[in-house]
Amino acid sequence: MQEFDDTLIITDELGNELEAVIIMTFDSEEFGKSYLVYQLKDDETGEYFAASFNPEDGEEGNLVPIETDEEWDFVEEVLESFLEEEEEKLEENE
């Protein structure tokens, strides 16, 4: 699992380019995929988004929508665990 302070450009359904902040990436042996969790920059909802990707595509890779409930459950579980760890780190540093 990796943490990033990087950004990426997402193109929405209407062709608009949106800047997003990469929250984390991780791999799943169960699904045989790599995943990316991100938030849209300047979006005040705090909503998280996720997609799978091929790390070999480099910076010009495509994000692939997550389509099954099983994958979504897995991604949500990993994200919740990550956020709990981040919260614990913040509490330790206070």
TAVEN-V675992 format. One line per field, one symbol per residue. phi: phi as a letter, one per 30 degrees, with the letter a starting at -180 (. if undefined). burial: I if it has 16 or more other C-alpha atoms within 10 Angstrom, else O. A space follows every 10 residues. Layout:
phi=???
burial=???
This chain:
phi=.bcbcdcbcc cddcidcbdb cddabacbde cibcbbcbbd dicddidcbb acacdddidc dcdcedccdd deedddddde dddddddddd dddd
burial=OOOOOOOIOO OOOOOOOOII IIIIIIIOOO OOOIIIIIII OOOOOOOOOI IIIOOOOOOO OOOOOOOOOO IOOOIOOIIO OIOOOOOOOO OOOO
